[in-house]
Amino acid sequence: MLINKYNYSTFFYIFIIFHLIIWVAIPSLTNSNLPLDTIEALAWGNDFEWGNNKHPPLSVLSVEIFFFIFSKNDFAYYLLSQIFILINFIFIFEIGKIFFKDHLSRIFIIFLTSLIFYYSYNSTEFNVNICVLPFWSGTILYSFRSLKYNKNIDWIMLGLVAGLGVLSKYIIFYLFIGVLIYLLFTFIQNKKINYKIFISFFIFLIVISPHLIWLFNNEFSTLTYASGRATAYKNYTYPFIFLFKQLLLIFFIFMLHFLFFKINFKKIKKFNKEEVFLICVFLIPITLMFFTSLVTGSKVRTAWMMPFYSISSIFLTYYFFEIKEKSFIYIFIFFYFLSPAIYLGSFYSEYTKNRTKDGREKRVLYNGKEISNIVQSQWDSKINKEIKYVIGDEWYGGNLSYHLKDRPLLYLNKGEKHWYSGKNIESLKEVLMYGVVIIEKDLHQINESFKNFEDNQMLYLRDKNNNVLNFACKIDKIRLEKEKLNLYFVLPGCK
């Protein structure tokens, strides 16, 4: 390999830019529609607030900034996702400089990290798990640098990335606990408190303050959702399924290391600061997640663990491996391109085609643009004003909000209740008086929104207080048999 101490940084940047191009190009060429989480973020971003009923605001803000720049160009949102992956790799590379003197180890660690499916196959759908990635690894980097070098800039950066991490996803608090344990360890060891930590804390509070104000003004709805999601699927076999999956993934990552490293258990010695730090920021968060599942019986979804494994290769290499003379670079290349090949192959299999015919459709093959064109054409033939509102669930309604030329606000009405509406939607009455498109999937994605729907006259919907409201409306209905969708055009002037 033509990598030496003079060009390894250049080689690193060439590799991660290549990785970005690969994983922007593939979904841009294969996907006919954006994935669910991205569509949902676009719907929320249309009426941006400093939080929503599910997550903190940063993923939505990021998507909204890209919409302002690129509008309805799908490739931009795959690019956004890979920019976050790229920044994460840069932070991992910088962390590697702390723990490894030889340049090859740092490069190989990035290579191996890129093989983990979280940062390749699963990286095409921009969501909160990808959004939190660079701030997770950034918190690891700057917490160590702050304590080791005690520079003001590092303490400031620690507060900044930690705050942005909270604005991405609350799951970063698992990492914060590990960092705080390490801080306690250093304070005890040094027998004094480093008051520069309050620089970080001050910056941290400034960054998260808009979201804190929003939480107080919105009855802590995001925290309520997070708590409910954690206990939604309660079964005390879940913790052990979770543990088995993590052990399997760590074993897989461990085995990949033989491409570039040889095992060396003699590296394990008495704990120094670096070793304690790695335990605190890698093992402790995963262990805490396991105990959360064990105590609550909750199901931990695989995607939630994406940030936890960002430094897995650093941890394993530091403890168990050393560089070897001959590397299996061709096997690495095979594994690297295997993931894109599987991704591409999944779009041309009968399994994928069949999935698009039922309720578990492959969402990136959804005809969102085509359906929106039908809606736009029908609306224009009936009503001489812009489409300002859509009523639907986060997927079907969200797609209309994204694809329609007027980018209407989404009033999310699901499961017989109001679930989300933008701050500029004052009331359901306002929506229906103006005129609205309602989209409903068979099997009742909007469960019983329409009760006793007779003569295209009476419309029953629930408001945000979960009260059933009756409206006398003039309604035109269109059935899209192929997609099993019902479209309702509520004409202006409901009473």
N, C-alpha and C positions, 0 to 999 in steps of 0.2 A: 504493500500500500504506500502511495506517495503522500504520506502524512508525516510531517515532522514538526518540530517545535516552532518553526517559522511560519507555517501555513495552516496549522490545525484550526485556528479560529476562523480563518477564511473558509476552510472546508466545512466547518460546522454551520456557518451561515448559508453556504451553498446548499447543504443538505436540508436544512429546515425550510428554506424557500422552495426547494424542489418538493418537499413534503406538502407544503401549502398549495402549490400548483396542482399536484396530483389530486388532492382531496377537495379542491374547488372545482376542477375540471370534471371529475367523474360524476358527482351529483348534478352538476349543471347540465350535462349531456344526457343523463338518464332520467332524472326526475321531471315529471310533467307538472308537479305541484310541490310547494313547500311543505315540510313536515308539520305535525300538529303543534309542537311547542313554539315554533317560530311564528306560525299563523296566530296562535293565541297571544303571543307577545305583541304582534302587530296590531291586533284588535285593541289591546290595552293601551298601546302607545298612541293610538289615534286620539285618545283623550287622556294624556299623561297625568298621572298623580305620583306622589312619593310613596306609593305602595299600592297593592291591590289585594283582593281577597285570598290570594294564594302565596304570593312571594314578595320580597322586597323589590325595589324599583330598577336596579341597575341593568338587568337584562333587557327590560322593556325600553329604558332610556337609550341603550346601545342600539337596539333595533330601530328606534325612532330616528336617531341621528343618521343611520344608514338609509332609512326611507327618505329623509330630507335630501340626502345627497344623490341616491341612486333610484329613488321612486320604486316602481314595480318591476325591477329587474332581479329575478330570483337569484342569479349568481352572486349578488352582493351579500346575501345573507349566509351563503356558504363561505364566502370570503371572510365575513365577520367572524364566523366560527373558527376558521383557521388562523385568523389573526390572534385570537385568544390562545389557541394551541401553540402558536409560534412564540408568543410572549412567555407562555409557561415553559417552553423548552429553553428559552434564554435564561430564565431564573434558575432552572435546574442545572444548566451549564455553569452558572455562576456559583451555585451551591457546590458543584463538583470541584471547583477550584479551591474551596476551603478544605476539602477532605482528601484530595488526590494531587500529588505533585506532578505525576506524569500525564502528558497531554493525551496519550492514547486512551487511557482509562476514561477520561472525561468525554472523549468522542464516542467511545464504545457504549458508555452509559446512555447517551442520547440515542444511539442506534437502537439499543435494546428497549428503551422506553417507547420508542416509536412503534415497536412491534406489539405493544399492549393494545388490545382492541379498543380501549377507551379513547386512545389518542389517534386512531386511524379509522376503522370501520364505524365506530360509534360517534365520530366527531363531526358528522355532516349536519346534525340537527342542533342549531344554536338554541340553548336553553340555560337554565340557571346552573346546571352542573358544569357546563363548559364555561359559563361566565365567571364562576368562582375560582376556576383553576389557577390563573396567574396570580391571584391575590392570596391563594393558599400557599403556593410555592414562594411568592414574594414575602409573605409573613415569616416563613421559615428562614429565608435568606437574611432579612433585615433584623430579625430577632437575634440571630447568632452574631451578625456583624455589629449590632448595637452593643451587645455585651462584651464582645472581644475588643473592639476598637474604641468604643465609647465616643463616637463622633456624633455631633448634633444632627448632621444630615441623615445618618442612619436611623436615629430615633424618630426624626420627622417622617422618613419614608415608612418606617414600621407603623406609625399611627395612620398614615395614608392608606397603605395596602390593606391593613387590618380593617379599617373603616369601610373601604370599598368591598372587602370580602363580606362584611355583614350586609351591605346593600345588595350583594349578589345572592347569598343564600345563608340562612341561619346555621346551616350545618357546620360552618367554619368555627363555631364555638367549641366543637370537639377538639380542634387543633389548638384553640386558645387555652384550653385546660392543660394540654401538654406543654405549651410554652410557659404557662404560669408555674407549672411544677418545676420546669428547668430554672426559671427565675428564682424560685424559692431555694432551689439547690445552690445556685450561685451566691445568693444573699447569705445563706448559712455558711457556705464555704469561705466567703470573704468577710463574714461577720460585720457587714454593713450594707445599707440600702443605697442603691444608686438612684439619686433623685431625678436623674434625667429621664427615668421612665415616665414621669409626669408630662414630659414634652410629648411623648407618644400618646398618652392618654388624652391630652388636650386636643391634639390634632384628630384623634379618633372620634371624640365627641363632636367636634365641628363637622366632620364628614357625615356622621350618621344623624345629626340633629334634625334635618328636614324629614327624615323617615320617622324619627321618634315623635315629632309633632304630629305627623300624619296618623301614627298609631293611636295617640291619645284622642285625636279627633274622629277616629273611625272604630272605636270600641275594640281595638287590638285584634281586628279581624284576621290579619295575617298569622298572628300567633295562635288564634283559635283554629285556623285551618291546619297549621303545622301540627298542632296537638291532635286534632282529629285524624289527620292522615297517618300519624304514627300509630294510632290504635284502631285504625279502620279494619284491619285484617288481623284479628287476634287469635293466635294459636301458639301454644307453647312448644310446638315442634319447629317453629320458624327460627328461633335462635340457633338451633343446631344445624338446620339447613344452611343458614347464613355462615356459620363457622366452617362447615364443610366446603362451601363455595370459596371462602377466603383462603383456606388451606390449599385448595386445588389451584387457585390462581397464583398464589405465592410459589407453589411447587412448579407451575408452568414457567413463571418468570425466572425461578432459580435454574431450571434446566436450560433456558435460553442463554444463560451466562457462559455455558461451556463453548459457545461460539467464539468467544474472545478471551475468556479467563480460565484459569485452573484453580481448583479448590485449594484452600490453605487454611485449615482450622487453627493453625498456630498463630494466626493473626489475632485471635481472641485473647485478650490479656486483661489486666485489671482496668476498671473503668476510668477513663480520663474524661475531660469535659466534652470532647467531640462525641465520644461513644454514648454518654448520658444524654446529650442533646438529641442524637438520632433516635434513641429509644423513646424519648419524650415526644418527638414530633412525628414519628412513624408508628410505633407499636401502641402507644397509649391511646391515640384517637381511634384506631381500629378496635382495640380492647374495649374502650368506652362504648362504641357503637354496639358491640356484641352484648355488653351488659345492659344497655338500653333495651335491646330486643329481648333479653332474658327476663328482665324485670317486668316489662310491659306485655310481652308475648307478641310484639308487633313484627310485621313483615318489613324487612329492609330490602328495598329494591336494588338490583345490581347497579343501575345507573347512578344511584346516590353515592357509590363508593369511588367514583371517578377521581376526585381530588386526593383521596387517601393514598393512592398509589403513585402519585407524581414523583416521589423520591424513593420508590421501592428498589430501583436498581442501585442507587447510591447506598442505601442501607445494606443490601445484600453484598455488594462488591466490597464495601468497607469492612464488613465483618468476616466474609468467607472466601474472598477471591483475590487473586493477584494476576497480573498480565502474563500471558504466555507468548512464546516466540511465534507460533504459527496460529493464525486466526482463520476460521472457516467463513471467510467473507462471502463466498459464493452461496453458501447455505443461508447466510443472512439475507442476501439479495433475493433468494427464492422465497423465504418467509415474508420479506417485505412486500413483494409483489403478489403474494398469495392473497392478502386481504383485499386489495383492489379487484383481483380476479373473482373472488367470491362475491363481492359487492355487485360487480357487473353481471355475473352469472345469475344472481338472484332475480334479475329483471327479465330474464328470458326463460324461466322455468315454468312448467305447468302449475306448480304449486303457487307461484306468485300470481299467475293469471287467474287461477281459481279463487284465490283470496279476495280478489277485487269484486267478486260477485256476491259476497255476503257481508254481514255486519262487521267482520274483522278485516276489512279491506286494507290493502297496503296504501296508506294515505298519500304517498308521494306519486301514485298513479291516478289519483282523483282528478276528474275533469273540472277543476274549479274555475278555470278561465272560460271554458265553454258554457258552463251553467250560468256564470255571471253575465255572459253576453246575451243569453236567453232572457234573464231577468231584466237587463238594461233595455232590451228591445221591447219587451212587454210593458215595462213601466213607461217608456217614452210614448208608446201608443195610447196609453190610458191617462197619463198625468203630465201636465206641462210644468214641472219643476224638478229640481234635483232630488235624488234619493238621499234623504238625510238620516234615516234610521233603518236598521235591520233588527228583527227579532229572531233569535235562534240559539243554538248551543255554541260552544266555543269553536267547534270544527266547521260545521256547515254555515253558521252565521258568520264566523270569523273569516271564512273564505270569501263570502260576499263582501264583507267589509274591506278586505284587501284588494279584490279584483275589480269591483265596480269603480267606474271612473270618478264618482263623487266621494269615494271612500267614506261611506256612512258610518255613524256611530253604532256600536253593537249593544243592544239591550238583551242581556243574556237571561233567558227564561228557561229553566231546566228542572226537571223533577218536581213539577207543580209549584215551583217557587222562584222568586227573583234571586238570581245568584250574583250578578254583577251588572252594573251600568256605569257609564262614565259620569263624571261630575257635572257635565253639561246637559244631561238628560234629567229634567226636573221631575217628571212624573210619567207614568204609563198613559195617562189621559192626554198629555201633551203629544206623545208619540203617535197615538191613534188619531187625534184630531188633525195632525199634519198629514198623515198617510205613511204607510210602512209596508215593507216586504217582510213576510214571515216565511221561514224555511223550516220544514219538519221532515225528518227521516222516518220511514216505516220502522216499526218496533219502538216508536215513541221516544225519540231522543229528547223531545220536549214533551214529557209525560203528561197526557191529558190536558194540554194547554187548551185544546178545543173540546169542550164538553157539550153534547147535544147540538152539534154543528148542523143546523137545519136551514134550508132555503137561502144559504149565503147571507144570512141576516144577523145572527147573534154570535158574538165573539166573547168567550170567557177566558180571561187571563188573570194571573196573580200578580199583585204589585210587590214592591220591595218589603212590605210588611207582611207578606204571605196572605193577604186578603184577596178573596175572589171578587173580581170586578166584572160587571156586565156592561157590554157595549153594543149598541145597535149600529151596525156598520154595513156598508156596501162592499162586498168582497168578491173578487174574482179568483178562481182557483185554477191552477195548472198542475197537471200530474206529469212528472218525468219518470216514466215506467222503467227505463233502463237503469237509472240510478236509485229507483224506489224513493223518490223525493216528492214532497208536496210543496208547492209554492202558493202562497196566499198574498194577493195584492189588496191591501186594505186601503180603499180610496179615502181621500180627505173628508173630514166632517163627521166622524163618529160621534155618537151621543151617549 
